[in-house]
Amino acid sequence: MSDPTPLPFALQFVAGAVAGISEILVMYPLDVVKTRMQLQLSTVSADERYNGVIDCFRKIIRKEGFSRLYKGITSPILMEAPKRATKFACNDEFQKFYKRSFGVERLTQPLSILSGASAGICESMVVVPFELVKIRLQDQNTTFKGPVDVVRRICKEEGILAMYNGLESTMWRHGVWNAGYFGIIFQIRSLLPAAQNKSQKTRNDLIAGTFGGTFGSFCSTPFDVVKSRIQNTAVVPGQMRKYNWTWPAVFTIYAEEGFTALYKGFLPKVLRLGPGGGILLVVFTEVSDILRNFTK
């Protein structure tokens, strides 16, 4: 028996966009906390240091106001539609491609991992400029007034190609995250009891997506830390950037700050992308079913 026929690419794209926007509206403050913790160097004073997720929330709200937790959300909202749409639509397309290429009718876990990694690399091409704008706005010491100001000043001061700073590290992050996410979803779904009704199907998707988001976050966090550091480092002509390429940056952070620094921001990341992965999968599946009914 073959896998169910997926939606056309355009409808997969719509379902992924709706899922992405739903997730970002609920979980964005955790992304701000994650970025702050990742950008924080070990040399920061004790008074300014974030001692965990709750402390970071508390200090941001006390010193900068509650609205700061949504600083820079315009860029991710504009990004989430193409980002998540690309993730799910490309994943489904790569699943079809790899099943044809390997001559199988049903998806296997290795093909699920390969499809996810391929989709993640495609996704990274879409998100890099948006991620760069978001990182620059989320920095505690930002001098940018908003997304347009970020783009204008980067293009003027660093060059238009600087909008793609961190592309290589973003490919690592998204490739690894998607491989873990879709690979675990495949495995968890196979272990859960078959859904007999809609509520059980939603439950299974929420469980599988949460496990997938958690595992993907664990595997990809070191690349996420590196990406944040690279994208928050301005390009200055004639000056060597401390953080530039993924693996050298990984070794630099490890040598200067220790292994745990590569997992800075992991807790808020997993708190967001664990449940967030569940939300993504549930909303994507629900919207896909609605669109599928409309096309019958």
Backbone as numpy.savetxt, mean C-alpha at the origin, in Angstrom:
# Nx Ny Nz CAx CAy CAz Cx Cy Cz
-12.82 -28.76 -12.85 -13.67 -27.56 -12.85 -12.79 -26.31 -12.85
-13.09 -25.36 -13.75 -12.27 -24.15 -13.87 -12.75 -23.08 -12.89
-11.92 -22.06 -12.71 -12.30 -20.95 -11.85 -13.43 -20.16 -12.51
-14.23 -19.42 -11.70 -15.29 -18.59 -12.27 -14.72 -17.57 -13.25
-15.47 -17.30 -14.30 -15.03 -16.32 -15.28 -14.98 -14.93 -14.66
-13.84 -14.23 -14.71 -13.75 -12.91 -14.08 -14.48 -11.86 -14.90
-14.70 -10.71 -14.28 -15.32 -9.59 -14.97 -14.39 -9.05 -16.05
-14.94 -8.33 -17.03 -14.08 -7.62 -17.98 -13.17 -6.65 -17.24
-12.05 -6.32 -17.84 -11.05 -5.47 -17.20 -11.64 -4.15 -16.71
-12.48 -3.51 -17.52 -13.04 -2.20 -17.15 -13.89 -2.29 -15.88
-14.67 -3.37 -15.74 -15.50 -3.52 -14.55 -14.67 -3.92 -13.33
-13.61 -4.71 -13.54 -12.68 -4.99 -12.44 -12.07 -3.69 -11.94
-11.77 -2.80 -12.86 -11.16 -1.52 -12.53 -12.10 -0.70 -11.65
-13.39 -0.67 -12.00 -14.39 0.07 -11.22 -14.51 -0.52 -9.82
-14.61 -1.83 -9.73 -14.75 -2.49 -8.43 -13.55 -2.21 -7.54
-12.34 -2.26 -8.12 -11.14 -1.97 -7.36 -11.08 -0.54 -6.88
-11.56 0.40 -7.70 -11.57 1.81 -7.32 -12.49 2.05 -6.13
-13.68 1.48 -6.17 -14.63 1.64 -5.06 -14.05 1.04 -3.78
-13.44 -0.12 -3.88 -12.84 -0.78 -2.72 -11.73 0.07 -2.13
-10.88 0.64 -2.96 -9.76 1.44 -2.49 -10.18 2.69 -1.76
-11.16 3.41 -2.31 -11.62 4.64 -1.67 -12.30 4.33 -0.34
-13.05 3.25 -0.28 -13.70 2.84 0.97 -12.66 2.58 2.06
-11.59 1.89 1.69 -10.55 1.55 2.68 -9.81 2.79 3.15
-9.46 3.71 2.26 -8.66 4.86 2.66 -9.44 5.80 3.56
-10.73 5.95 3.35 -11.53 6.84 4.19 -11.60 6.34 5.63
-11.56 5.03 5.81 -11.65 4.45 7.15 -10.29 4.41 7.85
-9.23 4.11 7.11 -7.96 3.74 7.73 -6.85 4.78 7.60
-7.09 5.93 6.97 -6.01 6.87 6.66 -5.21 7.38 7.86
-5.83 7.72 9.00 -5.02 8.22 10.13 -3.89 7.27 10.53
-4.11 5.97 10.40 -3.04 5.02 10.71 -1.88 5.13 9.73
-2.18 5.54 8.50 -1.11 5.72 7.51 -0.26 6.93 7.87
-0.89 8.00 8.37 -0.14 9.17 8.81 0.80 8.79 9.95
0.28 8.05 10.94 1.10 7.60 12.08 2.25 6.73 11.61
1.95 5.80 10.70 3.00 4.91 10.16 4.12 5.71 9.52
3.77 6.70 8.69 4.79 7.48 8.00 5.62 8.30 8.98
4.97 8.91 9.98 5.71 9.68 10.98 6.74 8.80 11.69
6.33 7.59 12.06 7.24 6.70 12.78 8.38 6.22 11.89
8.10 6.06 10.60 9.15 5.61 9.67 10.18 6.70 9.40
9.74 7.96 9.37 10.63 9.06 9.08 11.45 9.50 10.30
11.02 9.09 11.48 11.67 9.52 12.70 13.05 8.86 12.86
14.08 9.67 13.01 15.44 9.17 13.19 15.72 8.92 14.66
16.72 8.09 14.92 17.05 7.74 16.30 17.64 8.91 17.07
18.06 9.97 16.36 18.68 11.12 17.02 17.66 12.14 17.54
16.37 11.91 17.31 15.36 12.87 17.73 15.31 12.94 19.25
14.97 14.11 19.79 14.94 14.29 21.24 13.85 13.44 21.88
14.04 13.15 23.16 13.07 12.30 23.87 11.69 12.92 23.88
11.61 14.25 23.96 10.32 14.92 24.01 9.56 14.79 22.70
10.30 14.74 21.60 9.68 14.66 20.28 9.49 13.23 19.80
10.13 12.27 20.46 10.10 10.89 19.99 8.71 10.28 20.15
8.31 9.50 19.15 7.04 8.77 19.21 7.30 7.40 19.84
6.71 7.18 20.99 6.92 5.93 21.72 5.74 4.98 21.50
5.47 4.67 20.25 4.40 3.76 19.92 3.25 4.46 19.23
2.29 3.67 18.79 1.17 4.18 18.00 0.31 5.16 18.79
-0.08 4.80 20.01 -0.95 5.66 20.81 -0.25 6.98 21.12
1.04 6.89 21.46 1.80 8.11 21.77 1.89 9.00 20.54
2.06 8.40 19.38 2.13 9.19 18.15 0.80 9.88 17.87
-0.29 9.15 18.01 -1.61 9.77 17.86 -1.77 10.94 18.83
-1.41 10.70 20.09 -1.60 11.71 21.13 -0.80 12.97 20.85
0.46 12.81 20.46 1.32 13.96 20.22 0.89 14.73 18.98
0.48 14.03 17.94 0.01 14.73 16.73 -1.23 15.56 17.05
-2.19 14.95 17.74 -3.44 15.66 18.06 -3.17 16.84 19.00
-2.31 16.62 20.03 -2.06 17.68 21.01 -1.30 18.85 20.41
-0.28 18.57 19.59 0.59 19.63 19.07 0.12 20.23 17.76
-0.58 19.42 16.96 -0.90 19.88 15.60 -2.40 19.90 15.30
-3.19 19.27 16.18 -4.63 19.26 15.95 -5.10 17.97 15.29
-6.37 17.62 15.53 -6.93 16.38 15.01 -6.89 16.33 13.49
-7.11 17.48 12.85 -7.17 17.51 11.39 -5.86 17.06 10.74
-4.76 17.14 11.52 -3.46 16.73 10.97 -3.44 15.24 10.63
-4.30 14.47 11.29 -4.37 13.03 11.00 -4.90 12.77 9.59
-5.48 13.79 8.98 -5.98 13.65 7.60 -5.20 14.53 6.64
-4.03 15.03 7.11 -3.19 15.84 6.25 -2.71 15.02 5.07
-2.85 15.57 3.88 -2.37 14.88 2.69 -3.33 13.85 2.13
-4.58 13.79 2.66 -5.49 12.74 2.21 -5.97 12.95 0.77
-5.89 14.20 0.28 -6.32 14.46 -1.10 -5.54 13.60 -2.08
-4.23 13.55 -1.89 -3.39 12.75 -2.80 -3.74 11.27 -2.75
-3.87 10.64 -1.56 -4.25 9.23 -1.55 -5.64 8.97 -2.11
-6.58 9.88 -1.88 -7.93 9.66 -2.44 -7.85 9.67 -3.97
-7.12 10.64 -4.52 -6.95 10.66 -5.97 -6.18 9.44 -6.45
-5.30 8.92 -5.58 -4.48 7.77 -5.94 -5.23 6.46 -5.78
-6.11 6.36 -4.77 -6.69 5.07 -4.43 -7.50 4.46 -5.56
-8.24 5.28 -6.29 -9.03 4.72 -7.38 -8.15 4.01 -8.40
-7.18 4.71 -9.02 -6.31 3.99 -9.98 -5.43 2.94 -9.33
-4.99 3.19 -8.07 -4.09 2.25 -7.39 -4.75 0.91 -7.14
-5.87 0.91 -6.41 -6.54 -0.35 -6.07 -7.19 -0.96 -7.29
-7.67 -0.10 -8.20 -8.25 -0.64 -9.43 -7.19 -1.39 -10.22
-6.00 -0.80 -10.31 -4.89 -1.47 -11.01 -4.53 -2.77 -10.31
-4.48 -2.74 -8.96 -4.13 -3.93 -8.19 -5.04 -5.11 -8.55
-6.35 -4.93 -8.40 -7.28 -6.04 -8.59 -7.47 -6.39 -10.06
-7.57 -5.36 -10.91 -7.78 -5.64 -12.32 -6.56 -6.35 -12.92
-5.36 -5.86 -12.62 -4.15 -6.50 -13.15 -3.95 -7.89 -12.55
-4.30 -8.05 -11.27 -4.17 -9.37 -10.66 -5.04 -10.39 -11.38
-6.29 -10.02 -11.66 -7.17 -10.94 -12.37 -6.68 -11.21 -13.79
-6.18 -10.17 -14.46 -5.67 -10.36 -15.81 -4.42 -11.24 -15.82
-3.53 -11.04 -14.85 -2.33 -11.87 -14.77 -2.69 -13.32 -14.40
-3.72 -13.50 -13.59 -4.17 -14.86 -13.28 -4.59 -15.58 -14.55
-5.37 -14.91 -15.39 -5.79 -15.51 -16.67 -4.58 -15.79 -17.56
-3.66 -14.83 -17.61 -2.47 -14.97 -18.46 -1.62 -16.16 -18.01
-1.37 -16.25 -16.70 -0.50 -17.33 -16.22 -1.17 -18.69 -16.30
-2.49 -18.75 -16.12 -3.18 -20.04 -16.28 -3.08 -20.52 -17.73
-3.23 -19.59 -18.68 -3.06 -19.96 -20.09 -1.62 -20.38 -20.37
-0.67 -19.61 -19.81 0.74 -19.87 -20.09 1.20 -21.21 -19.54
0.67 -21.60 -18.37 1.08 -22.85 -17.74 0.11 -24.00 -18.05
-0.93 -23.71 -18.84 -1.84 -24.75 -19.29 -2.68 -25.37 -18.19
-3.14 -24.54 -17.23 -3.99 -25.06 -16.15 -5.32 -24.31 -16.17
-6.36 -24.97 -15.65 -7.68 -24.35 -15.60 -7.97 -23.68 -14.26
-7.38 -24.23 -13.19 -7.63 -23.67 -11.86 -6.38 -22.97 -11.34
-6.61 -21.91 -10.61 -5.53 -21.14 -10.02 -4.85 -21.96 -8.91
-3.53 -21.90 -8.85 -2.78 -22.54 -7.78 -2.13 -21.45 -6.92
-1.64 -21.82 -5.73 -1.02 -20.81 -4.89 0.23 -20.19 -5.52
1.14 -20.98 -6.14 2.29 -20.34 -6.80 1.86 -19.34 -7.87
0.83 -19.69 -8.65 0.36 -18.74 -9.68 -0.30 -17.53 -9.05
-0.96 -17.73 -7.90 -1.57 -16.61 -7.18 -0.50 -15.64 -6.69
0.60 -16.18 -6.18 1.72 -15.35 -5.72 2.35 -14.61 -6.89
2.57 -15.32 -8.00 3.18 -14.72 -9.18 2.29 -13.63 -9.76
0.98 -13.88 -9.81 0.04 -12.88 -10.32 0.04 -11.64 -9.43
0.04 -11.87 -8.11 0.04 -10.74 -7.18 1.29 -9.89 -7.33
2.46 -10.54 -7.42 3.70 -9.79 -7.57 3.70 -8.98 -8.87
3.22 -9.58 -9.94 3.16 -8.88 -11.24 2.22 -7.69 -11.17
1.07 -7.88 -10.53 0.12 -6.78 -10.38 0.71 -5.67 -9.52
1.48 -6.04 -8.48 2.09 -5.04 -7.62 3.09 -4.17 -8.35
3.84 -4.76 -9.26 4.80 -3.98 -10.04 4.06 -3.00 -10.95
2.98 -3.44 -11.56 2.16 -2.53 -12.38 1.56 -1.42 -11.53
1.07 -1.79 -10.35 0.48 -0.81 -9.43 1.48 0.26 -9.04
2.73 -0.12 -8.82 3.74 0.84 -8.38 3.96 1.94 -9.41
3.83 1.60 -10.69 4.01 2.60 -11.74 2.97 3.71 -11.63
1.79 3.36 -11.13 0.70 4.33 -11.01 0.86 5.21 -9.78
1.33 4.62 -8.68 1.21 5.29 -7.38 2.39 6.17 -7.00
3.56 6.02 -7.63 4.77 6.70 -7.14 4.60 8.21 -6.97
4.11 8.96 -7.98 3.99 10.41 -7.76 3.04 10.76 -6.61
1.93 10.02 -6.50 0.98 10.27 -5.41 1.60 9.96 -4.05
2.35 8.87 -3.98 3.01 8.50 -2.73 4.03 9.56 -2.33
4.77 10.07 -3.29 5.78 11.08 -3.00 5.13 12.33 -2.42
4.04 12.77 -3.03 3.31 13.95 -2.53 2.80 13.69 -1.12
2.25 12.52 -0.88 1.71 12.18 0.43 2.80 12.19 1.49
3.95 11.57 1.19 5.06 11.50 2.15 5.54 12.90 2.50
5.70 13.76 1.49 6.20 15.11 1.76 5.22 15.89 2.63
3.92 15.68 2.46 2.92 16.40 3.25 2.79 15.83 4.67
3.04 14.52 4.82 2.89 13.89 6.13 4.08 14.16 7.05
5.22 14.56 6.48 6.40 14.84 7.29 6.08 15.94 8.31
6.52 15.73 9.54 6.25 16.69 10.63 6.80 18.07 10.31
7.92 18.13 9.59 8.59 19.41 9.31 8.26 19.95 7.93
7.17 19.50 7.37 6.81 19.93 6.02 6.61 21.44 5.92
7.02 22.01 4.81 6.78 23.43 4.53 5.83 23.60 3.35
5.31 22.48 2.86 4.41 22.53 1.71 2.99 22.90 2.15
2.30 23.66 1.32 0.96 24.14 1.65 -0.13 23.16 1.23
0.18 22.28 0.30 -0.80 21.33 -0.18 -0.23 20.54 -1.35
-1.02 19.59 -1.91 -0.52 18.75 -3.00 -0.01 19.52 -4.21
-0.72 20.56 -4.62 -0.30 21.33 -5.79 1.04 22.01 -5.53
1.21 22.52 -4.31 2.47 23.18 -3.95 3.62 22.18 -3.96
3.36 20.94 -3.51 4.39 19.91 -3.53 4.85 19.65 -4.98
3.89 19.43 -5.85 4.22 19.14 -7.25 4.97 20.31 -7.89
4.46 21.53 -7.65 5.08 22.71 -8.26 6.52 22.89 -7.81
6.75 22.78 -6.51 8.10 23.01 -5.98 9.07 21.88 -6.32
8.59 20.65 -6.31 9.49 19.54 -6.68 9.91 19.68 -8.14
8.95 19.94 -9.01 9.28 20.08 -10.44 10.23 21.25 -10.67
10.04 22.34 -9.92 10.88 23.52 -10.09 12.27 23.33 -9.49
12.33 22.76 -8.28 13.59 22.70 -7.53 14.37 21.41 -7.79
13.67 20.31 -8.10 14.34 19.02 -8.23 14.23 18.42 -9.63
13.36 18.97 -10.44 13.16 18.45 -11.78 11.95 17.53 -11.85
11.32 17.48 -13.00 10.08 16.72 -13.14 10.27 15.23 -12.90
11.47 14.71 -13.23 11.72 13.28 -13.01 11.76 12.94 -11.52
11.95 13.95 -10.67 11.97 13.70 -9.22 10.61 13.23 -8.72
9.56 13.44 -9.49 8.24 12.94 -9.10 8.20 11.42 -9.08
9.20 10.79 -9.70 9.28 9.33 -9.69 10.42 8.83 -8.81
10.88 9.68 -7.88 11.84 9.21 -6.90 11.23 8.06 -6.09
12.00 7.02 -5.88 11.50 5.89 -5.10 10.75 4.86 -5.92
10.81 4.94 -7.25 10.08 3.98 -8.08 10.56 2.56 -7.82
11.87 2.38 -7.76 12.42 1.03 -7.57 12.00 0.45 -6.22
12.08 1.26 -5.16 11.68 0.77 -3.84 10.17 0.53 -3.76
9.40 1.33 -4.50 7.96 1.13 -4.54 7.62 -0.18 -5.25
8.38 -0.52 -6.30 8.17 -1.81 -6.96 8.42 -2.96 -6.00
9.50 -2.86 -5.21 9.77 -3.89 -4.21 8.61 -3.97 -3.21
8.17 -2.81 -2.71 7.10 -2.81 -1.71 5.82 -3.41 -2.25
5.39 -2.95 -3.39 4.11 -3.42 -3.93 4.19 -4.84 -4.46
5.32 -5.19 -5.07 5.47 -6.56 -5.54 5.41 -7.56 -4.40
6.14 -7.27 -3.33 6.17 -8.17 -2.17 4.82 -8.18 -1.45
4.22 -6.99 -1.25 2.94 -6.93 -0.53 1.85 -7.70 -1.28
1.76 -7.47 -2.57 0.71 -8.13 -3.35 0.92 -9.63 -3.45
2.19 -10.05 -3.56 2.47 -11.48 -3.59 2.01 -12.14 -2.30
2.33 -11.51 -1.16 1.89 -12.05 0.12 0.39 -11.98 0.30
-0.21 -10.87 -0.10 -1.65 -10.66 0.07 -2.46 -11.68 -0.72
-2.24 -11.76 -2.02 -3.04 -12.67 -2.84 -2.67 -14.13 -2.61
-1.39 -14.38 -2.28 -1.00 -15.75 -1.98 -1.67 -16.27 -0.73
-1.74 -15.46 0.32 -2.38 -15.87 1.57 -3.90 -15.96 1.40
-4.48 -15.03 0.65 -5.93 -15.08 0.40 -6.28 -16.43 -0.24
-5.50 -16.85 -1.22 -5.76 -18.13 -1.88 -5.71 -19.27 -0.86
-4.69 -19.26 0.00 -4.51 -20.34 0.96 -5.62 -20.34 2.02
-5.94 -19.17 2.57 -6.95 -19.09 3.62 -8.32 -19.47 3.09
-8.64 -19.02 1.90 -9.94 -19.38 1.31 -10.07 -20.90 1.15
-8.97 -21.55 0.80 -9.02 -23.01 0.62 -9.19 -23.74 1.95
-8.79 -23.11 3.06 -8.88 -23.75 4.37 -10.21 -23.48 5.07
-10.88 -22.40 4.71 -12.14 -22.04 5.36 -13.28 -22.90 4.83
-14.32 -23.14 5.66 -15.50 -23.88 5.18 -16.14 -23.14 4.01
-16.62 -23.89 3.05 -17.27 -23.28 1.89 -18.47 -22.45 2.32
-18.58 -21.25 1.77 -19.69 -20.37 2.14 -21.00 -20.90 1.57
-22.03 -20.94 2.42 -23.35 -21.41 2.01 -24.31 -20.26 1.72
-23.95 -19.07 2.15 -24.80 -17.90 1.92 -23.93 -16.65 1.84
-24.58 -15.51 1.61 -23.84 -14.27 1.38 -23.07 -13.83 2.62
-23.67 -13.96 3.80 -23.00 -13.52 5.02 -21.75 -14.37 5.30
-21.82 -15.67 5.01 -20.65 -16.53 5.19 -19.56 -16.19 4.17
-19.98 -15.83 2.97 -19.02 -15.43 1.95 -18.29 -14.14 2.37
-19.06 -13.19 2.91 -18.46 -11.94 3.40 -17.50 -12.22 4.54
-17.91 -13.11 5.46 -17.05 -13.49 6.57 -15.74 -14.10 6.08
-15.83 -15.02 5.13 -14.63 -15.66 4.59 -13.71 -14.64 3.92
-14.30 -13.71 3.15 -13.48 -12.69 2.49 -12.82 -11.78 3.51
-13.55 -11.42 4.57 -12.98 -10.55 5.59 -11.82 -11.23 6.31
-11.98 -12.51 6.64 -10.92 -13.26 7.30 -9.71 -13.41 6.37
-9.96 -13.85 5.14 -8.86 -14.07 4.19 -8.13 -12.77 3.88
-8.89 -11.70 3.67 -8.28 -10.41 3.35 -7.47 -9.85 4.50
-7.95 -10.05 5.74 -7.23 -9.55 6.91 -5.92 -10.31 7.09
-5.96 -11.64 6.96 -4.73 -12.42 7.03 -3.77 -12.04 5.90
-4.33 -11.85 4.71 -3.48 -11.47 3.57 -2.83 -10.12 3.77
-3.60 -9.13 4.27 -3.05 -7.81 4.52 -1.98 -7.83 5.59
-2.19 -8.65 6.63 -1.21 -8.76 7.72 0.09 -9.37 7.22
-0.01 -10.47 6.48 1.19 -11.14 5.98 1.93 -10.27 4.97
1.17 -9.63 4.07 1.79 -8.75 3.09 2.52 -7.60 3.76
1.94 -7.07 4.85 2.57 -5.97 5.59 3.86 -6.42 6.25
3.85 -7.61 6.83 5.05 -8.13 7.49 6.20 -8.27 6.49
5.90 -8.79 5.32 6.94 -9.02 4.32 7.46 -7.73 3.69
6.59 -6.72 3.57 6.95 -5.54 2.78 7.39 -4.34 3.61
7.25 -4.38 4.94 7.55 -3.20 5.75 8.97 -2.67 5.57
10.02 -3.49 5.53 11.37 -2.92 5.31 11.45 -2.11 4.02
10.79 -2.56 2.97 10.80 -1.81 1.71 9.96 -0.54 1.83
8.94 -0.58 2.67 8.11 0.60 2.91 8.90 1.67 3.66
9.68 1.25 4.67 10.53 2.19 5.42 11.52 2.86 4.47
12.16 2.05 3.64 13.13 2.58 2.69 12.47 3.54 1.71
11.31 3.16 1.21 10.59 4.02 0.26 10.28 5.38 0.87
9.81 5.38 2.13 9.49 6.64 2.80 10.73 7.52 2.93
11.86 6.91 3.29 13.10 7.68 3.44 13.56 8.25 2.09
13.50 7.42 1.05 13.93 7.88 -0.27 13.06 9.02 -0.77
11.75 8.87 -0.63 10.84 9.87 -1.19 10.83 11.16 -0.37
11.28 11.10 0.87 11.33 12.31 1.69 12.68 13.01 1.60
13.58 12.48 0.76 14.90 13.09 0.57 14.92 13.87 -0.74
15.10 15.17 -0.64 15.07 16.01 -1.82 16.29 15.75 -2.71
16.09 15.94 -4.01 17.18 15.83 -4.98 17.90 17.17 -5.04
19.18 17.19 -4.69 20.00 18.40 -4.75 21.12 18.16 -5.76
21.18 18.95 -6.84 22.20 18.75 -7.87 23.61 18.73 -7.27
24.39 17.73 -7.66 25.76 17.63 -7.20 25.94 17.05 -5.81
24.84 16.70 -5.16 24.92 16.17 -3.80 24.41 14.74 -3.76
25.21 13.84 -3.18 24.84 12.43 -3.07 23.72 12.27 -2.06
22.66 11.59 -2.44 21.55 11.35 -1.52 21.88 10.17 -0.62
21.57 10.32 0.68 21.85 9.25 1.62 21.04 8.01 1.30
19.76 8.20 0.99 18.88 7.09 0.64 18.52 7.23 -0.84
18.87 6.25 -1.63 18.65 6.35 -3.07 18.09 5.06 -3.65
18.82 3.94 -3.45 18.38 2.65 -3.97 18.00 1.73 -2.81
17.14 0.77 -3.08 16.51 -0.01 -2.03 17.49 -0.77 -1.14
18.26 -1.67 -1.72 19.09 -2.54 -0.88 20.22 -1.79 -0.19
20.91 -0.85 -0.85 21.88 -0.04 -0.10 21.24 0.71 1.06
20.01 1.21 0.85 19.32 1.93 1.93 18.96 0.99 3.07
18.55 -0.25 2.73 18.26 -1.25 3.77 19.49 -1.47 4.64
20.66 -1.65 4.01 21.89 -1.91 4.76 22.32 -0.68 5.56
22.08 0.51 5.02 22.43 1.74 5.75 21.59 1.88 7.02
20.30 1.67 6.88 19.41 1.77 8.05 19.76 0.70 9.08
20.03 -0.50 8.61 20.40 -1.60 9.51 21.69 -1.27 10.27
22.69 -0.75 9.54 23.99 -0.45 10.16 23.90 0.69 11.16
23.11 1.71 10.85 23.05 2.91 11.69 22.02 2.82 12.82
20.90 2.10 12.57 19.80 2.13 13.53 19.38 0.76 14.03
19.94 -0.30 13.44 19.61 -1.64 13.89 18.46 -2.25 13.09
18.28 -3.58 13.25 17.28 -4.31 12.49 15.86 -3.80 12.75
15.58 -3.44 14.00 14.21 -3.01 14.34 13.80 -1.75 13.59
14.77 -0.94 13.16 14.43 0.27 12.42 13.78 -0.05 11.09
14.06 -1.24 10.55 13.45 -1.64 9.29 11.98 -1.98 9.46
11.54 -2.08 10.71 10.13 -2.34 10.98 9.46 -1.18 11.71
10.06 0.02 11.58 9.41 1.20 12.11 8.06 1.39 11.43
7.06 1.69 12.23 5.73 1.91 11.67 4.98 0.63 11.35
5.56 -0.53 11.74 4.90 -1.80 11.39 3.53 -1.93 12.05
3.43 -1.57 13.34 2.16 -1.74 14.03 1.03 -0.93 13.39
1.21 0.40 13.18 0.12 1.12 12.51 -0.12 0.63 11.09
0.95 0.17 10.43 0.79 -0.35 9.06 -0.08 -1.60 9.07
0.22 -2.53 9.99 -0.53 -3.78 10.02 -1.94 -3.55 10.59
-2.09 -2.58 11.50 -3.42 -2.24 12.00 -4.28 -1.67 10.88
-3.62 -0.99 9.94 -4.38 -0.45 8.81 -4.60 -1.51 7.73
-3.52 -2.15 7.30 -3.60 -3.01 6.12 -4.02 -4.44 6.44
-4.06 -4.81 7.73 -4.67 -6.08 8.10 -6.17 -5.99 7.90
-6.86 -5.23 8.77 -8.30 -5.01 8.55 -8.58 -4.34 7.20
-7.68 -3.44 6.79 -7.87 -2.77 5.50 -7.87 -3.75 4.35
-7.02 -4.79 4.45 -7.01 -5.82 3.41 -8.32 -6.58 3.38
-8.92 -6.78 4.56 -10.23 -7.41 4.63 -11.29 -6.53 4.00
-11.27 -5.23 4.33 -12.23 -4.29 3.75 -12.10 -4.26 2.24
-10.86 -4.21 1.75 -10.62 -4.19 0.31 -11.26 -5.39 -0.38
-11.00 -6.59 0.17 -11.49 -7.80 -0.47 -13.01 -7.89 -0.42
-13.59 -7.54 0.73 -15.04 -7.61 0.87 -15.73 -6.65 -0.10
-15.26 -5.38 -0.11 -15.90 -4.38 -0.98 -15.68 -4.74 -2.45
-14.46 -5.16 -2.80 -14.20 -5.54 -4.19 -15.11 -6.69 -4.63
-15.25 -7.70 -3.77 -16.09 -8.86 -4.10 -17.55 -8.45 -4.23
-18.03 -7.62 -3.28 -19.43 -7.20 -3.30 -19.74 -6.37 -4.54
-18.87 -5.40 -4.84 -19.09 -4.55 -6.01 -18.99 -5.39 -7.29
-18.06 -6.33 -7.32 -17.92 -7.21 -8.49 -19.19 -8.01 -8.72
-19.77 -8.52 -7.62 -21.02 -9.29 -7.75 -22.15 -8.42 -8.28
-22.23 -7.18 -7.79 -23.27 -6.26 -8.27 -23.10 -5.98 -9.76
-21.87 -5.69 -10.16 -21.61 -5.41 -11.58 -21.83 -6.63 -12.44
-21.51 -7.80 -11.91 -21.72 -9.05 -12.64 -23.21 -9.28 -12.90
-24.04 -8.96 -11.91 -25.49 -9.10 -12.07 -26.04 -8.15 -13.13
-25.43 -6.94 -13.19 -25.89 -5.96 -14.18 -25.55 -6.38 -15.61
-24.48 -7.17 -15.77 -24.06 -7.56 -17.11 -24.71 -8.85 -17.61
-25.52 -9.47 -16.74 -26.17 -10.73 -17.17 -27.26 -10.44 -18.20
